[in-house]
């Protein structure tokens, strides 16, 4: 039996209505669509204090491992990588705002991942998914999108600090800011034209413009054998067992529970994998891989790994099986040899006292746009739903903290339902989480 026949049989390629060529193209398309994470995620990890090349190593290795595992174990074309939003929460909320050393932060991620894995094994995860109001899920996605966009606007120099108004418009004539604006324009134009890997090609174009204009300094060596140290080796598990970190753990668990579920069904719909009742095939195995991926990411030394909606681009060009994931994961493994190039692209540009990131900032702004699309799924006609949603999505960027926004959402949702005499509309878990957040702000702040 030839290798082609073995692959077809192992992954049921023909049985799924696909071909090896389509799976290969789909896997490569997915990689191009999400390759930006290899450059963007290390920017967040570096802000937390992790060495740049170690951050790149952890990001790429975690993405490759989890993606290949999903292909082999679940036979699904759903790639995984460190999640946008979760990386911002890890860097800016846990490590910077709460002054938690990144080693302790990784320990917290690992503990939450172990709990998450236990919930998945016991199927409690599905019960929790149904317990939390859809309003807060949608509002959280929008709020994180706005939060990430604010980071992108600040890192590009489009928005700067101001003593009188807190923020104001930056110097748009500054070379790094001009480059970021050019990159944003190119990326948005590609998206308007329907380009499937618009973020990647927009970033590549920004690098080319920056290098040609002398704003971005890129030189050899561009390739070398992978080396470095996984930050997870310095993880501080004991330090993460602090009572005051419990609310942060709840926030991490919240996003771990809901992120993958929505992505899996979205990709499943695009690939035609859902059955007549809208059920997802091998959902239990897929969620298990997601949980293992989250733990592996923490052990490697990066923020939580989760399923990526960009996998839908691969499904759109024909990916139907886990073979596509092997192609995507293989591309990530190949990217390990390009760490010197990635490090140069991710490096900031210092202008006076400020460091700008004109290559990665446009990607953050665009990702924010995509995440904000779920705002239309919030019921704005019901004040008990609208007010908590608004507080959630407004306070995340306003306080520069995902946890503050989520806390406001849970507390106000529980309070509004009680005030309206509609307490039964909220699950008991909502009231429990609301009390936990209230306790945190009254006694631990």
C-alpha positions, -999 to +999 in steps of 0.1 A: +000+000+000+014+034-010+018+063+014-010+081-004-033+052+002-023+049+038-029+086+045-063+084+027-073+054+048-059+067+081-077+100+078-107+089+058-100+115+032-120+100+003-148+090+027-151+126+038-154+138+001-120+154+000-087+147-016-050+148-005-045+179-026-074+197-010-063+187+025-028+200+018-040+233+004-065+237+032-038+231+059-014+255+042-042+281+040-050+278+076-013+282+085-010+314+065-042+327+081-029+322+116+009+325+111+007+361+125+004+346+160+041+335+158+049+372+157+021+388+177+020+365+207+056+370+216+050+407+219+026+401+247+048+375+264+078+398+262+057+426+279+052+401+307+090+397+310+098+366+290+129+367+268+118+374+231+133+343+215+121+320+243+086+335+238+087+327+201+099+292+207+071+285+232+045+300+209+054+280+178+061+248+196+028+249+215+008+257+183+025+228+164+020+202+192-017+210+198-025+213+161-009+180+152-026+163+182-060+175+171-054+160+136-042+127+149-066+122+178-098+139+165-092+138+128-105+173+125-092+203+104-091+226+135-058+242+143-048+255+177-024+282+190-021+307+219-054+326+220-057+363+213-072+380+243-059+354+267-024+365+259-033+401+266-050+390+299-019+371+309+006+399+301-013+431+310-038+420+337-020+391+355+017+401+352+016+439+348-015+451+367-014+426+395+024+425+395+025+387+393+059+374+381+055+356+348+068+324+363+039+325+388+015+335+360+025+304+341+019+283+372-016+298+374-022+289+337-011+253+344-033+249+374-063+263+355-055+240+326-055+209+349-088+219+364-101+226+328-089+191+318-107+176+348-140+194+339-137+182+303-131+146+314-161+147+337-183+165+311-190+193+336-176+216+310-208+212+289-230+220+319-210+251+326-213+262+290-251+262+293-250+279+327-234+312+317-256+337+298-250+341+261-251+379+267-219+377+287-202+354+263-209+377+233-201+409+253-168+394+265-158+387+229-166+423+219-149+437+250-117+417+243-118+428+207-120+465+218-092+459+244-069+443+218-076+471+194-067+497+220-034+479+225-028+480+188-037+517+185-013+524+214+015+503+200+012+519+166+014+554+180-020+563+166-033+568+201-010+582+229-014+592+265-026+626+275-027+642+310-059+662+303-079+637+283-062+604+292-057+596+255-054+616+223-043+613+187-006+606+182+018+621+157+006+605+125+037+618+107+060+597+128+077+570+106+066+540+127+030+553+129+029+560+092+041+524+086+015+510+109-012+530+091+000+517+058-001+481+071-036+487+085-048+500+051-033+471+032-047+445+056-082+461+055-081+463+017-071+427+014-100+417+038-124+438+017-113+419-014-119+386+004-083+375+008-083+344+031-049+352+047-053+389+048-036+394+082-005+374+071-001+392+038-008+425+054+019+419+079+043+407+052+036+438+031+042+460+062+076+443+068+085+449+031+075+486+032+093+490+065+125+473+053+125+493+020+120+526+038+146+519+065+121+519+094+124+482+101+158+468+104+160+432+092+192+414+084+209+380+085+209+355+100+172+348+091+174+310+097+192+287+122+186+255+140+160+259+168+175+268+202+165+285+233+148+276+265+111+269+272+099+295+297+077+268+313+108+253+328+108+282+352+072+278+362+063+286+398+033+263+407+036+269+444+035+306+440+003+304+420-015+288+449-025+322+464-060+330+474-059+365+459-053+349+425-085+329+426-106+356+407-080+357+380-082+319+378-120+321+374-116+345+344-090+321+328-114+292+333-143+311+319-126+317+286-111+283+285-145+268+287-162+289+260-135+297+234-132+263+218-168+254+218-178+284+196-148+279+173-155+242+167-191+248+157-181+277+134-155+257+116-177+226+116-204+246+098-179+259+072-166+224+065-200+208+065-192+186+094-223+191+114-251+165+112-288+172+105-293+181+142-264+205+142-242+182+163-204+183+160-186+150+153-161+138+179-169+168+200-157+151+232-123+142+217-119+177+202-126+193+236-101+169+253-074+179+228-082+216+235-078+210+272-045+191+267-033+219+244-040+245+271-019+225+296+009+219+270+010+256+263+015+265+299+042+239+303+060+253+272+057+288+286+030+306+267-005+319+274-034+295+269-037+275+237-071+272+221-089+264+188-085+290+161-114+304+140-089+309+112-092+272+106-124+281+087-103+295+059-087+261+054-122+245+055-134+269+029-108+257+004-115+220+010-100+208+043-122+182+059-099+159+079-071+159+104-046+155+075-049+193+070-039+198+106-007+178+100+001+202+072-006+232+094+014+217+123+043+209+099+044+245+088+047+256+124+075+232+129+093+246+099+088+281+113+110+270+143+140+274+119+129+311+112+130+323+148+158+349+141+136+364+114+104+363+135+124+380+164+134+408+142+099+413+128+084+413+164+110+437+177+098+472+185+111+505+172+122+529+199+114+566+193+125+587+223+109+571+254+084+551+235+086+517+217+063+512+188+053+479+170+042+490+135+043+455+121+021+437+147-001+466+157-023+465+126-030+428+132-042+436+167-066+463+154-080+440+127-084+411+151-103+435+173-126+443+144-133+406+138-140+399+175-164+428+178-188+414+152-207+394+179-221+427+192-252+422+170-260+390+189-267+408+221-303+415+230-302+453+234-340+456+238-339+440+273-322+463+298-313+433+321-292+419+292-281+452+276-267+469+308-244+440+318-233+436+282-224+472+279-205+474+312-186+443+302-175+455+268-169+491+279-149+484+310-124+460+294-107+487+272-115+515+297-097+498+326-072+480+304-083+448+321-104+418+309-111+407+344-125+440+355-149+440+326-160+404+331-165+411+369-187+441+361-207+419+337-214+391+362-222+414+391-245+436+371-262+407+354-270+390+387-281+424+402-303+433+373-321+400+373-327+402+410-339+438+408-363+429+380-378+400+399-365+376+373-339+358+394-347+324+379-335+336+345-299+334+358-282+301+367-270+297+403-235+297+390-239+333+378-247+344+414-218+324+428-193+340+404-209+374+411-204+369+448-168+358+442-160+389+423-177+411+449-156+395+476-125+401+455-131+438+451-143+445+486-117+425+505-087+418+482-083+451+463 
